[in-house]
């Protein structure tokens, strides 16, 4: 089961991934990031189509998202082609104790 990271509603959360081939960090042919909110709504982002995904170096990518809906969120990175792979992460967003 993936690790749970906890944040407060409204936080900017950074999701990052490293793709590699035989131990060498390598760019996949296509990269997709998906996030599922607590209402089970899935949104997809595709590298070179959606500006939210940033390549930081060979095989390394990140996306920063502001998550404001309390509950459990899931994320999934998918790489295909040259360096295939997948990674999933669960994030818990807590309701603010200061503001409604």
PyMOL commands that set and color helices and strands:
alter all, ss='L'
color gray80, all
select helices_A, chain A and resi 81-83
alter helices_A, ss='H'
color red, helices_A
select strands_A, chain A and resi 4-8+12-18+20-21+24-25+30-36+42-46+54-57+60-66+71-80+85-94
alter strands_A, ss='S'
color yellow, strands_A
deselect
rebuild
show_as cartoon
